[in-house]
Amino acid sequence: MVIPNLPHITATQVEAPPSWAQTQRRLFSVMEAAARLTAEKYCDRGGVPYFADDVDDLYERFYNWGLFYSMGASEEILALALRAFNAITRSNDDRTHNPLFPWLFPQIHNEYYSLTVPPGQSPSWIPGQRIITDWHHMGEGNQLFYNFGLSDPTIAENVGRAQRFAAMMIGADPEAPNYDANLNQFRSVYTDARGPIFAVNVEQVKGFLHGGSPTRPDWSPKTMPSRIGLYPAIKELEIDWYKNPQRARAVVDVFNKVVMRGDTPANLAATGLVTNAYLYTGDDTYKQWVLRYTEGWIDRMRRNGGIMPDNIGPSGKIGEYRDGVWWGGWYGWDCYKGMNIGLTSITVAAQCAHLLSGDAGYLEILRTQMEHIVGRTQKKDSGQVVYSWRRDNEDWIDYKEMPSKWLPHLYHASMAAVDYQLIDTVRRGDVERDWGATEKINAKNGGDFAFFHYHDGKFPNWPDTIMRSELDLALGALEHVKQEPRTRAQMLEQNTGIPNPVLTEGLTQMMLGAPGTVYNGGLLRATVRYYDADLKRPGLPQDIAACVDKLGPETVGVQLVNLSHSHCRRVIVQAGAFAEHQFTEVEYVADSIEKTVSADSRYIEVTLPPSTAIGMEYGLKRFVNRPSYAFPWHGTGSNHNTTTS
């Protein structure tokens, strides 16, 4: 299909490619080779991994392969990602049996998560049995599925899955009545394909309160709350409560009442699953649910003085079963990681609601929490500022350095001065941490401070540094897979997991101009994306490298380089991850002349003859279009300003 009124520019500057561009293309090649070898060595021919674990952990081994394909990796990478998803889903389904692991407990129902263990029953054939269907874990595993929308939104099976999975969360699936539409809340901290779970057993409670796998012979309880505490329903819980059967029953009864009934902000990650369905279909039902559910938690936050309560009861009251205490809920402020985990879900919801509505007011749900945390500090002897996002029965505790996950996401979404000030305040207090370091970047813990540092003009060598760092990691991962000495039988017997040699965090930052995806269930962030105009597929064409070198509220700078000495390449640049932005113009230099082309479009085509490079600065209107997985040639909203409001 021809894209109507598509603006077009052509590169004319012939030059030697910069080192970052050469490294970027080599990074693609190394990771493609490593991914192929990983699938060959660690999975059977049908795609079933030689590894048995919680099913979200199986999906995680391939979580970003679809994203890697959508950036420009080979067709084989997408085929392997689809094979892995389908094989894991089939082999863990409750209607089938995994022949590689006959002891495996079924974890999938209707192709989505379901690990419902009857109260008081702890299957002896599963060491460390635990329910995994909270949104911290489902969000991690969902990334593999979400990225298929970026790879190919026309796969009918996945479109149907997206709608079916969303129905489980919004109250449209009678088999999974997770959501109470009248109260605008979930009924339990556990929401899966079979509906809410209201009761767990003593072994599970031991793990939730004290961490680890209680059925392991070497297990010992930790004193701090692991995922949850019971205060003030039980003000002081003895460490060996489970050894007395009568006391154990009483504690489990309290746990099932206080913890398992009602909602928690960790469930806000469900907005990602429902937004995924909207991006496939454009069905307004999904959009309205995301906005309403997010607004429900914003209202509770405001009623709680601006700080997010981490538990509400079955009637919607804050602290309903905790004598009004607003903290201490599932993955809440009292968790061993504090609100660390809850903040990831809050970030997902803020971004989804902002994306679907175009209304930056939804970012308040994240900004308000960050203002509370940034305003609550201590200073170490070195001068390093540390922050608390945990509290116990008396006060805020456990002061640590600010993670690099949330503030870059907030600022990238808003590009507002107030959010710049928040992240700059943290930077000025970081006397022990080097914001010019790229070695610690990873999907779970972030690594976006260096990305912010570069775009704030304080890390000019970042493009070279980040690409070299990622290539070193990729080469190490490839060598690890090559040197794998074990046979299939040994892998099955040892069951120690499989590696994921695909790294996309640095590429997301550099090519797409955005912080890496929120690991616990976020959707892709991107200021721009790319398509191969000749092959009609997502991602950079072969031989093309890209770097976003400028970010602003109304502008984005992009460098494109063609490393081929013999082939012309055509790139379509898209405004936003889902065409949610709109280009207004593009400035560039051609034949030594500065030029400006008007462009009221979601897309601009760039032709790069052999050995050419071009630097472009795009005018940008942000979050003004209806977002969609549709590719430019699919025709959905193509070159039309369809506002999200």
Salt bridges, closest charged atoms under 4 A:
ASP54 OD2 - ARG130 NH2 2.89
GLU75 OE2 - ARG537 NH1 3.73
GLU76 OE1 - ARG36 NH1 3.70
ASP93 OD2 - ARG95 NE 2.85
ASP94 OD2 - HIS109 ND1 2.72
ASP94 OD2 - ARG194 NH2 2.62
GLU111 OE2 - ARG161 NH2 3.03
GLU111 OE1 - ARG164 NH2 2.26
ASP134 OD1 - HIS137 ND1 2.84
ASP134 OD2 - ARG227 NH1 3.27
GLU140 OE2 - HIS136 NE2 3.83
GLU140 OE2 - LYS444 NZ 3.86
GLU157 OE2 - ARG161 NH2 3.28
GLU175 OE2 - HIS109 NE2 2.54
GLU203 OE1 - LYS206 NZ 3.43
ASP218 OD1 - ARG216 NE 3.17
GLU238 OE2 - ARG247 NE 2.70
ASP299 OD2 - ARG303 NE 2.96
ASP334 OD1 - ARG390 NH2 3.94
GLU364 OE1 - ARG302 NH2 2.58
ASP398 OD2 - ARG390 NH1 3.61
ASP398 OD2 - LYS400 NZ 3.64
GLU401 OE1 - ARG433 NH1 3.71
ASP419 OD1 - ARG367 NE 2.72
ASP424 OD1 - ARG427 NH2 2.72
ASP424 OD2 - ARG428 NE 3.17
ASP430 OD2 - ARG433 NH2 2.78
GLU432 OE1 - LYS380 NZ 2.98
ASP456 OD2 - ARG427 NH2 2.55
ASP456 OD2 - LYS458 NZ 3.17
GLU484 OE2 - ARG486 NE 2.89
ASP534 OD1 - ARG570 NH2 2.85
ASP543 OD2 - ARG569 NH2 2.58
GLU580 OE2 - HIS581 NE2 3.91
GLU605 OE2 - HIS8 NE2 3.68
GLU605 OE2 - ARG570 NH1 2.88
GLU617 OE2 - LYS550 NZ 2.94
